[in-house]
Amino acid sequence: MTRNTFTVETDDRLTTVDVTDRIADAVPAELRSGTCTAFVRHTTAGLVVQENEPRLRGDIESFLRDLVPDEGYAHDELDGNADSHLRATLLGPDVTIPIVDGDLTLGTWQSILLVECDGPRTREVSATIVGD
């Protein structure tokens, strides 16, 4: 098992950041087969596999804004970011990608995106690789 952790700086309250290359760099080249699980260690950010196209990334952000209104939640009385928690709940904190011959087996248009829901912040992402 191999584990690599890195940080991601975000610059907006709701934004996406491509972390594919940083996760791929954690995969040992000599690994024949296995899996890589990437995990974001926060409750107001998520990871998704999606196309890294600027208009689609903007659509993802708009979709989450439209789906989850910014205010009106009980948790807002505590720290004003219930919308961020709810958006991250929809996304989930992790993705798992198969590995073949030392490479993530993502499809042609697939990338791994960190979705920031409560930025700007510094986020920690870990990639855990298991295989032979």
HUWOJO-V611664 format. One record per pair of residues at least 6 apart in sequence whose ideal C-beta (glycine too) atoms are under 7 Angstrom apart, sorted by the first residue. I is the first residue (numbers start at 1). J is the second residue. If there is no record, write none. Layout:
i/j
I/J
I/J
//
This chain:
i/j
1/128
1/129
1/130
2/26
2/28
2/129
3/126
3/128
4/26
4/127
5/124
5/126
6/22
6/125
7/122
7/123
7/124
8/17
8/19
8/114
8/123
8/125
9/122
10/17
10/116
10/119
10/120
10/121
10/123
11/119
11/120
12/119
12/120
13/118
13/119
14/61
14/64
14/65
14/116
14/117
15/61
15/116
15/119
16/57
16/60
16/61
16/113
16/114
16/115
17/113
17/114
17/116
18/52
18/111
18/113
19/112
19/113
19/114
19/125
20/111
20/112
23/36
23/38
23/112
23/127
24/104
26/127
26/129
27/36
27/99
27/102
27/103
27/104
27/129
28/102
28/129
29/102
30/102
31/99
31/102
31/129
31/131
32/101
32/132
33/99
33/100
33/131
33/132
34/99
34/129
34/130
34/131
34/132
35/96
35/97
35/98
35/99
35/130
35/131
36/97
36/99
36/104
36/127
36/129
37/94
37/96
37/128
38/47
38/94
38/95
38/112
38/125
38/127
39/93
39/94
39/126
40/46
40/47
40/93
40/114
40/123
40/125
41/124
41/126
42/123
43/85
43/88
44/81
44/84
44/85
44/88
44/117
44/118
45/88
45/114
45/115
45/116
45/117
45/123
46/88
46/91
46/92
46/93
46/115
47/93
47/94
47/95
47/112
47/114
48/91
48/95
48/113
48/115
49/95
49/110
49/112
50/56
50/60
50/111
50/113
51/109
51/110
51/111
52/111
52/113
60/115
64/87
68/83
68/86
68/87
69/83
70/83
71/83
73/82
73/83
75/82
75/85
76/82
81/118
84/117
84/118
87/117
88/117
91/115
95/112
97/104
97/105
97/106
98/105
99/105
99/129
99/131
114/123
114/125
116/123
//
